[in-house]
Amino acid sequence: MKRYIEFSTMNTRDLGGYPAMDGKYTRPGVLLRSDAPLKTDEKGIAHLKAMGITTAMDLRHSEEIGRNPSALGSAEGIRYV
């Protein structure tokens, strides 16, 4: 299964297909992970929306976010948490 997604970040991949504790697998196309999307352009944002991505969750410390804000923080149509 191809897990890497062509996007303007490093190491973006789909976390679908990994085994879960109940013997099932995580669903493809539900959860992506990557480094911080600092320079994402409109084409990249449109690609995320076309994939059905509606929420971006930034797990960095607030000081790091302040120094390097995410391009998705102001993307229309994507909820940034």
C-alpha positions in Angstrom: 0.0 0.0 0.0 1.3 3.4 -0.9 1.4 5.6 2.2 3.3 8.6 1.0 1.3 11.6 -0.3 2.6 14.1 -2.8 2.4 17.4 -0.9 4.5 20.4 0.0 5.7 18.9 3.2 8.4 16.3 4.1 7.4 12.8 4.8 3.6 13.2 4.5 1.9 9.8 4.6 -1.4 8.2 5.1 -1.6 6.2 8.4 -4.2 3.8 7.0 -3.5 0.1 6.9 -1.7 -0.1 10.2 -2.8 -2.9 12.5 -4.9 -1.9 15.5 -5.2 -3.7 18.8 -8.5 -5.3 18.0 -7.0 -7.2 15.0 -8.5 -4.7 12.5 -6.6 -2.0 10.6 -6.7 1.7 10.5 -8.7 3.1 7.6 -6.9 4.6 4.7 -7.6 8.3 3.9 -8.7 9.3 7.4 -5.4 10.3 9.1 -2.3 11.9 7.5 0.9 12.8 9.3 3.7 15.1 8.2 6.1 17.8 9.3 4.8 21.3 9.7 3.2 22.7 6.5 5.0 26.0 6.6 4.9 26.9 2.9 1.8 25.2 1.6 0.4 27.0 -1.4 -3.2 27.2 -2.7 -2.7 24.2 -4.9 -1.6 22.1 -1.9 -4.5 23.3 0.2 -6.9 22.5 -2.7 -5.3 19.0 -2.8 -6.0 18.5 0.9 -9.6 19.6 0.5 -10.1 17.3 -2.5 -8.9 14.4 -0.3 -11.5 15.3 2.3 -9.2 16.8 4.8 -11.2 19.1 7.1 -8.9 19.5 10.2 -5.2 20.1 10.7 -3.9 19.4 14.2 -0.6 21.0 15.1 1.2 19.1 17.9 4.1 21.5 18.2 4.7 23.7 21.3 3.1 27.2 21.1 6.5 28.9 21.1 7.5 26.8 18.0 4.2 27.6 16.3 4.8 31.3 17.0 8.3 31.2 15.4 7.1 29.2 12.4 3.3 29.4 11.9 1.6 26.7 9.9 0.3 27.7 6.4 -2.9 25.8 7.3 -3.6 28.1 10.2 -5.4 30.6 7.9 -6.5 28.1 5.2 -10.2 28.7 4.4 -12.2 25.5 4.8 -9.7 23.7 7.0 -10.1 23.8 10.8 -6.7 24.4 12.5 -6.3 23.1 16.0 
